[in-house]
Amino acid sequence: MDLRELAEDIRARFLEQGVTVPTSDIEQRLNSLVYDFKVPIEEARRSVVSYFAKLHPKEGVASETEVIYAKIADINTEDIWINLRVRVVQLWEPNSPSIAQVGLLGDETGTIKFTSWSNANLPILRDGQSYSIRNVVTKSWQGRFSVSLNKASEIAPLDEEVAVGRAEEEISGAIIDVQSGSGLVKRCPECNRVVVKGHCAEHGEVSGVYDLRVKGVLDNGEIVSDVLFNREMTERLTGITLEAAKEMAMEALDQNVAADAMKAVVIGRYYRVRGNKTPRWLLITDFEELPKMDEDEIDAVLKRAQGRL
Ligand SMILES: [Zn+2]
């Protein structure tokens, strides 16, 4: 069936519902999806029906089109178009202006990285909110899969919450480094990105909201892991509250003093940490400090660390 025929077919279905949609409008949209965005024809048909059904919500045409949602754990092929029912698990800071949002989506079967491109002009996804996200493309890099949200993607918030099966991990080791970007940071009130010199990559000049975090490096004797402590965990870890960090910074006229104070507390100490695994970070949800290692053990760990860093 060519796109012209398909467009006629869709038009006829809408007519049965008492809705008139010009064939040319339908065909144009089909063309764009199939040729510009390489959407499979069946998916393009669903997308177009859903689009025009939304313009005429009372007729209920959309309910006839059943959408098939993929499970994250089943994603094993590159460059295919899928639909997902997911919750936003984590938002990261985009490292390029061409990226509107980047982070992790989760469903019952696991989590996957997503990238939402700026030129797609999609609605901003909120942390913790569940969505139906249709027409995303699977990507693969170094054996890890991700999904790309693009101009053809359709995002609709869900009322119910999607349960997320997380990959939890527990490790024990010494914190051997605290990375830059730790300590007292300011976040954009709109998108939660960390603001650099009062400037959000997406929203320009903003008056940021203070937050605390520690981006640590934990060495268990065999491998090093990037571990991220959020504000609550950072306050417990370092004993330095957000208020105290702000006071320190104001007194010294330097935002970095909080990070220095935190380094002084945590480097060389031994912890058992538990958290949610993302491709790069272990997002700490709980931890306990372990008895101090003796001087020789600390020395050995730090020496190994210096060899690697
Ligand atoms: Zn922003």
Boltz pocket constraint, residues with backbone or C-beta under 6 A from the ligand:
constraints:
  - pocket:
      binder: B
      contacts: [[A, 188], [A, 189], [A, 190], [A, 191], [A, 192], [A, 193], [A, 200], [A, 201], [A, 202], [A, 203], [A, 204]]
      max_distance: 6.0
